[in-house]
Amino acid sequence: MLTEKEIEVLKLKKKGLTQLEIAKKLKISQPAVSSFYNNALKKIKDAEEVLKLKRELGI
């Protein structure tokens, strides 16, 4: 499940903000933004893989 911060970073990224702009807006470091973003993408990818497997197994 995505954290509130991960969701917030994804929403700002979708609006076209850079990692540095997001960091300034959220008052966090740019490496923290990168970490939140990468963690969110990994969680989304993992969820997609679980759903694909579920469909393949018919459950």
Gaussian input, Z-matrix of N, CA and C with variables (Angstrom, degrees):
# hf/3-21g

backbone

0 1
 N
 C     1     B1
 C     2     B2     1     A1
 N     3     B3     2     A2     1     D1
 C     4     B4     3     A3     2     D2
 C     5     B5     4     A4     3     D3
 N     6     B6     5     A5     4     D4
 C     7     B7     6     A6     5     D5
 C     8     B8     7     A7     6     D6
 N     9     B9     8     A8     7     D7
 C    10    B10     9     A9     8     D8
 C    11    B11    10    A10     9     D9
 N    12    B12    11    A11    10    D10
 C    13    B13    12    A12    11    D11
 C    14    B14    13    A13    12    D12
 N    15    B15    14    A14    13    D13
 C    16    B16    15    A15    14    D14
 C    17    B17    16    A16    15    D15
 N    18    B18    17    A17    16    D16
 C    19    B19    18    A18    17    D17
 C    20    B20    19    A19    18    D18
 N    21    B21    20    A20    19    D19
 C    22    B22    21    A21    20    D20
 C    23    B23    22    A22    21    D21
 N    24    B24    23    A23    22    D22
 C    25    B25    24    A24    23    D23
 C    26    B26    25    A25    24    D24
 N    27    B27    26    A26    25    D25
 C    28    B28    27    A27    26    D26
 C    29    B29    28    A28    27    D27
 N    30    B30    29    A29    28    D28
 C    31    B31    30    A30    29    D29
 C    32    B32    31    A31    30    D30
 N    33    B33    32    A32    31    D31
 C    34    B34    33    A33    32    D32
 C    35    B35    34    A34    33    D33
 N    36    B36    35    A35    34    D34
 C    37    B37    36    A36    35    D35
 C    38    B38    37    A37    36    D36
 N    39    B39    38    A38    37    D37
 C    40    B40    39    A39    38    D38
 C    41    B41    40    A40    39    D39
 N    42    B42    41    A41    40    D40
 C    43    B43    42    A42    41    D41
 C    44    B44    43    A43    42    D42
 N    45    B45    44    A44    43    D43
 C    46    B46    45    A45    44    D44
 C    47    B47    46    A46    45    D45
 N    48    B48    47    A47    46    D46
 C    49    B49    48    A48    47    D47
 C    50    B50    49    A49    48    D48
 N    51    B51    50    A50    49    D49
 C    52    B52    51    A51    50    D50
 C    53    B53    52    A52    51    D51
 N    54    B54    53    A53    52    D52
 C    55    B55    54    A54    53    D53
 C    56    B56    55    A55    54    D54
 N    57    B57    56    A56    55    D55
 C    58    B58    57    A57    56    D56
 C    59    B59    58    A58    57    D57
 N    60    B60    59    A59    58    D58
 C    61    B61    60    A60    59    D59
 C    62    B62    61    A61    60    D60
 N    63    B63    62    A62    61    D61
 C    64    B64    63    A63    62    D62
 C    65    B65    64    A64    63    D63
 N    66    B66    65    A65    64    D64
 C    67    B67    66    A66    65    D65
 C    68    B68    67    A67    66    D66
 N    69    B69    68    A68    67    D67
 C    70    B70    69    A69    68    D68
 C    71    B71    70    A70    69    D69
 N    72    B72    71    A71    70    D70
 C    73    B73    72    A72    71    D71
 C    74    B74    73    A73    72    D72
 N    75    B75    74    A74    73    D73
 C    76    B76    75    A75    74    D74
 C    77    B77    76    A76    75    D75
 N    78    B78    77    A77    76    D76
 C    79    B79    78    A78    77    D77
 C    80    B80    79    A79    78    D78
 N    81    B81    80    A80    79    D79
 C    82    B82    81    A81    80    D80
 C    83    B83    82    A82    81    D81
 N    84    B84    83    A83    82    D82
 C    85    B85    84    A84    83    D83
 C    86    B86    85    A85    84    D84
 N    87    B87    86    A86    85    D85
 C    88    B88    87    A87    86    D86
 C    89    B89    88    A88    87    D87
 N    90    B90    89    A89    88    D88
 C    91    B91    90    A90    89    D89
 C    92    B92    91    A91    90    D90
 N    93    B93    92    A92    91    D91
 C    94    B94    93    A93    92    D92
 C    95    B95    94    A94    93    D93
 N    96    B96    95    A95    94    D94
 C    97    B97    96    A96    95    D95
 C    98    B98    97    A97    96    D96
 N    99    B99    98    A98    97    D97
 C   100   B100    99    A99    98    D98
 C   101   B101   100   A100    99    D99
 N   102   B102   101   A101   100   D100
 C   103   B103   102   A102   101   D101
 C   104   B104   103   A103   102   D102
 N   105   B105   104   A104   103   D103
 C   106   B106   105   A105   104   D104
 C   107   B107   106   A106   105   D105
 N   108   B108   107   A107   106   D106
 C   109   B109   108   A108   107   D107
 C   110   B110   109   A109   108   D108
 N   111   B111   110   A110   109   D109
 C   112   B112   111   A111   110   D110
 C   113   B113   112   A112   111   D111
 N   114   B114   113   A113   112   D112
 C   115   B115   114   A114   113   D113
 C   116   B116   115   A115   114   D114
 N   117   B117   116   A116   115   D115
 C   118   B118   117   A117   116   D116
 C   119   B119   118   A118   117   D117
 N   120   B120   119   A119   118   D118
 C   121   B121   120   A120   119   D119
 C   122   B122   121   A121   120   D120
 N   123   B123   122   A122   121   D121
 C   124   B124   123   A123   122   D122
 C   125   B125   124   A124   123   D123
 N   126   B126   125   A125   124   D124
 C   127   B127   126   A126   125   D125
 C   128   B128   127   A127   126   D126
 N   129   B129   128   A128   127   D127
 C   130   B130   129   A129   128   D128
 C   131   B131   130   A130   129   D129
 N   132   B132   131   A131   130   D130
 C   133   B133   132   A132   131   D131
 C   134   B134   133   A133   132   D132
 N   135   B135   134   A134   133   D133
 C   136   B136   135   A135   134   D134
 C   137   B137   136   A136   135   D135
 N   138   B138   137   A137   136   D136
 C   139   B139   138   A138   137   D137
 C   140   B140   139   A139   138   D138
 N   141   B141   140   A140   139   D139
 C   142   B142   141   A141   140   D140
 C   143   B143   142   A142   141   D141
 N   144   B144   143   A143   142   D142
 C   145   B145   144   A144   143   D143
 C   146   B146   145   A145   144   D144
 N   147   B147   146   A146   145   D145
 C   148   B148   147   A147   146   D146
 C   149   B149   148   A148   147   D147
 N   150   B150   149   A149   148   D148
 C   151   B151   150   A150   149   D149
 C   152   B152   151   A151   150   D150
 N   153   B153   152   A152   151   D151
 C   154   B154   153   A153   152   D152
 C   155   B155   154   A154   153   D153
 N   156   B156   155   A155   154   D154
 C   157   B157   156   A156   155   D155
 C   158   B158   157   A157   156   D156
 N   159   B159   158   A158   157   D157
 C   160   B160   159   A159   158   D158
 C   161   B161   160   A160   159   D159
 N   162   B162   161   A161   160   D160
 C   163   B163   162   A162   161   D161
 C   164   B164   163   A163   162   D162
 N   165   B165   164   A164   163   D163
 C   166   B166   165   A165   164   D164
 C   167   B167   166   A166   165   D165
 N   168   B168   167   A167   166   D166
 C   169   B169   168   A168   167   D167
 C   170   B170   169   A169   168   D168
 N   171   B171   170   A170   169   D169
 C   172   B172   171   A171   170   D170
 C   173   B173   172   A172   171   D171
 N   174   B174   173   A173   172   D172
 C   175   B175   174   A174   173   D173
 C   176   B176   175   A175   174   D174

   B1=1.4472
   B2=1.5322
   B3=1.3051
   B4=1.4603
   B5=1.5259
   B6=1.3314
   B7=1.4537
   B8=1.5288
   B9=1.3140
   B10=1.4629
   B11=1.5256
   B12=1.3258
   B13=1.4679
   B14=1.5216
   B15=1.3263
   B16=1.4645
   B17=1.5230
   B18=1.3196
   B19=1.4639
   B20=1.5209
   B21=1.3264
   B22=1.4585
   B23=1.5326
   B24=1.3235
   B25=1.4640
   B26=1.5267
   B27=1.3277
   B28=1.4693
   B29=1.5289
   B30=1.3134
   B31=1.4654
   B32=1.5225
   B33=1.3328
   B34=1.4619
   B35=1.5285
   B36=1.3274
   B37=1.4685
   B38=1.5268
   B39=1.3350
   B40=1.4653
   B41=1.5237
   B42=1.3402
   B43=1.4685
   B44=1.5290
   B45=1.3395
   B46=1.4516
   B47=1.5140
   B48=1.3275
   B49=1.4563
   B50=1.5332
   B51=1.3131
   B52=1.4630
   B53=1.5247
   B54=1.3278
   B55=1.4652
   B56=1.5199
   B57=1.3179
   B58=1.4599
   B59=1.5315
   B60=1.3242
   B61=1.4680
   B62=1.5261
   B63=1.3271
   B64=1.4683
   B65=1.5236
   B66=1.3164
   B67=1.4632
   B68=1.5231
   B69=1.3164
   B70=1.4620
   B71=1.5255
   B72=1.3336
   B73=1.4655
   B74=1.5302
   B75=1.3256
   B76=1.4692
   B77=1.5228
   B78=1.3396
   B79=1.4691
   B80=1.5323
   B81=1.3428
   B82=1.4565
   B83=1.5243
   B84=1.3162
   B85=1.4639
   B86=1.5286
   B87=1.3257
   B88=1.4635
   B89=1.5264
   B90=1.3482
   B91=1.4741
   B92=1.5301
   B93=1.3321
   B94=1.4700
   B95=1.5260
   B96=1.3315
   B97=1.4690
   B98=1.5223
   B99=1.3181
   B100=1.4611
   B101=1.5274
   B102=1.3079
   B103=1.4629
   B104=1.5266
   B105=1.3259
   B106=1.4710
   B107=1.5323
   B108=1.3255
   B109=1.4637
   B110=1.5305
   B111=1.3295
   B112=1.4646
   B113=1.5222
   B114=1.3305
   B115=1.4710
   B116=1.5208
   B117=1.3306
   B118=1.4671
   B119=1.5240
   B120=1.3330
   B121=1.4616
   B122=1.5234
   B123=1.3432
   B124=1.4625
   B125=1.5250
   B126=1.3177
   B127=1.4716
   B128=1.5252
   B129=1.3238
   B130=1.4661
   B131=1.5274
   B132=1.3305
   B133=1.4648
   B134=1.5233
   B135=1.3277
   B136=1.4653
   B137=1.5282
   B138=1.3327
   B139=1.4686
   B140=1.5226
   B141=1.3364
   B142=1.4631
   B143=1.5252
   B144=1.3332
   B145=1.4615
   B146=1.5256
   B147=1.3195
   B148=1.4676
   B149=1.5286
   B150=1.3378
   B151=1.4682
   B152=1.5265
   B153=1.3244
   B154=1.4674
   B155=1.5279
   B156=1.3207
   B157=1.4526
   B158=1.5195
   B159=1.3323
   B160=1.4601
   B161=1.5335
   B162=1.3375
   B163=1.4702
   B164=1.5307
   B165=1.3322
   B166=1.4661
   B167=1.5197
   B168=1.3291
   B169=1.4634
   B170=1.5089
   B171=1.3410
   B172=1.4608
   B173=1.5171
   B174=1.3171
   B175=1.4777
   B176=1.5098
   A1=108.76
   A2=115.50
   A3=120.29
   A4=110.97
   A5=115.26
   A6=119.80
   A7=109.57
   A8=115.76
   A9=120.22
   A10=110.81
   A11=117.01
   A12=121.13
   A13=110.89
   A14=117.43
   A15=120.33
   A16=110.66
   A17=116.97
   A18=121.48
   A19=110.40
   A20=116.34
   A21=121.14
   A22=110.85
   A23=116.66
   A24=121.02
   A25=110.28
   A26=117.70
   A27=120.74
   A28=111.57
   A29=116.82
   A30=120.60
   A31=111.38
   A32=116.78
   A33=120.17
   A34=111.07
   A35=116.51
   A36=120.85
   A37=109.93
   A38=116.28
   A39=120.90
   A40=111.32
   A41=116.41
   A42=121.25
   A43=112.21
   A44=116.29
   A45=120.03
   A46=115.56
   A47=117.65
   A48=120.34
   A49=110.31
   A50=115.72
   A51=120.51
   A52=108.79
   A53=115.72
   A54=118.96
   A55=111.15
   A56=117.12
   A57=120.37
   A58=110.91
   A59=117.19
   A60=120.91
   A61=111.20
   A62=115.76
   A63=120.30
   A64=109.70
   A65=116.55
   A66=121.05
   A67=110.44
   A68=116.90
   A69=120.49
   A70=110.94
   A71=116.30
   A72=120.90
   A73=111.61
   A74=116.36
   A75=120.95
   A76=113.13
   A77=115.89
   A78=121.62
   A79=111.92
   A80=113.94
   A81=121.47
   A82=107.76
   A83=117.40
   A84=120.33
   A85=111.21
   A86=115.10
   A87=119.65
   A88=110.98
   A89=119.44
   A90=118.18
   A91=112.89
   A92=117.32
   A93=119.90
   A94=110.12
   A95=116.54
   A96=120.49
   A97=109.32
   A98=116.08
   A99=120.73
   A100=111.09
   A101=116.15
   A102=120.92
   A103=111.56
   A104=117.01
   A105=120.53
   A106=110.63
   A107=116.26
   A108=121.62
   A109=110.83
   A110=116.33
   A111=120.12
   A112=112.26
   A113=117.36
   A114=120.36
   A115=110.83
   A116=116.89
   A117=120.83
   A118=110.70
   A119=116.57
   A120=119.73
   A121=111.60
   A122=116.91
   A123=119.98
   A124=110.61
   A125=116.87
   A126=120.33
   A127=111.02
   A128=116.95
   A129=121.09
   A130=109.90
   A131=116.73
   A132=120.70
   A133=110.90
   A134=116.59
   A135=120.33
   A136=111.42
   A137=116.38
   A138=120.65
   A139=110.57
   A140=116.41
   A141=119.89
   A142=111.30
   A143=116.41
   A144=120.53
   A145=111.41
   A146=117.31
   A147=121.45
   A148=110.00
   A149=116.23
   A150=119.88
   A151=111.45
   A152=117.02
   A153=120.80
   A154=110.16
   A155=116.81
   A156=120.95
   A157=111.51
   A158=115.96
   A159=121.12
   A160=110.15
   A161=116.03
   A162=119.81
   A163=111.27
   A164=116.41
   A165=120.71
   A166=111.72
   A167=116.72
   A168=120.92
   A169=112.67
   A170=116.28
   A171=120.27
   A172=113.38
   A173=115.52
   A174=118.52
   A175=111.26
   D1=137.91
   D2=-179.31
   D3=-76.19
   D4=143.59
   D5=175.69
   D6=-80.76
   D7=165.29
   D8=178.37
   D9=-59.64
   D10=-40.53
   D11=-179.09
   D12=-66.62
   D13=-40.15
   D14=177.56
   D15=-62.43
   D16=-43.15
   D17=178.46
   D18=-63.29
   D19=-43.20
   D20=179.86
   D21=-61.15
   D22=-44.18
   D23=178.73
   D24=-63.17
   D25=-43.77
   D26=178.96
   D27=-61.52
   D28=-41.83
   D29=179.52
   D30=-63.51
   D31=-42.40
   D32=179.74
   D33=-69.38
   D34=-36.91
   D35=176.66
   D36=-63.37
   D37=-40.20
   D38=178.82
   D39=-62.45
   D40=-32.39
   D41=178.01
   D42=-74.19
   D43=-6.02
   D44=176.53
   D45=98.56
   D46=6.21
   D47=179.59
   D48=-73.22
   D49=146.07
   D50=175.31
   D51=-79.39
   D52=167.99
   D53=177.98
   D54=-61.45
   D55=-37.64
   D56=179.41
   D57=-66.28
   D58=-40.88
   D59=177.54
   D60=-64.70
   D61=-40.76
   D62=178.15
   D63=-63.98
   D64=-42.88
   D65=179.98
   D66=-59.27
   D67=-45.51
   D68=179.95
   D69=-64.78
   D70=-42.94
   D71=-178.69
   D72=-63.81
   D73=-40.37
   D74=-177.48
   D75=-91.73
   D76=-3.32
   D77=-179.66
   D78=58.43
   D79=45.75
   D80=174.98
   D81=-131.76
   D82=170.90
   D83=-179.40
   D84=-77.73
   D85=158.45
   D86=176.93
   D87=-63.71
   D88=-40.53
   D89=175.63
   D90=-60.62
   D91=-32.45
   D92=177.11
   D93=-66.82
   D94=-41.03
   D95=177.43
   D96=-60.33
   D97=-45.96
   D98=179.23
   D99=-59.08
   D100=-42.51
   D101=179.58
   D102=-64.43
   D103=-47.19
   D104=177.97
   D105=-59.35
   D106=-43.62
   D107=-178.35
   D108=-64.07
   D109=-49.92
   D110=-178.94
   D111=-64.89
   D112=-39.27
   D113=177.37
   D114=-63.13
   D115=-41.41
   D116=179.40
   D117=-62.90
   D118=-45.46
   D119=-179.97
   D120=-63.06
   D121=-38.26
   D122=178.55
   D123=-65.65
   D124=-42.49
   D125=178.88
   D126=-63.09
   D127=-40.07
   D128=178.91
   D129=-65.21
   D130=-44.94
   D131=178.86
   D132=-61.50
   D133=-44.20
   D134=178.73
   D135=-60.63
   D136=-41.50
   D137=179.51
   D138=-64.51
   D139=-40.20
   D140=178.06
   D141=-62.32
   D142=-39.51
   D143=179.13
   D144=-65.77
   D145=-38.83
   D146=177.68
   D147=-63.99
   D148=-44.24
   D149=179.17
   D150=-64.02
   D151=-39.28
   D152=178.20
   D153=-62.87
   D154=-45.42
   D155=178.77
   D156=-62.53
   D157=-40.37
   D158=178.74
   D159=-60.12
   D160=-44.30
   D161=178.39
   D162=-64.07
   D163=-42.95
   D164=-179.54
   D165=-62.75
   D166=-35.38
   D167=-179.55
   D168=-85.64
   D169=-10.20
   D170=179.09
   D171=71.27
   D172=33.22
   D173=178.68
   D174=-118.57

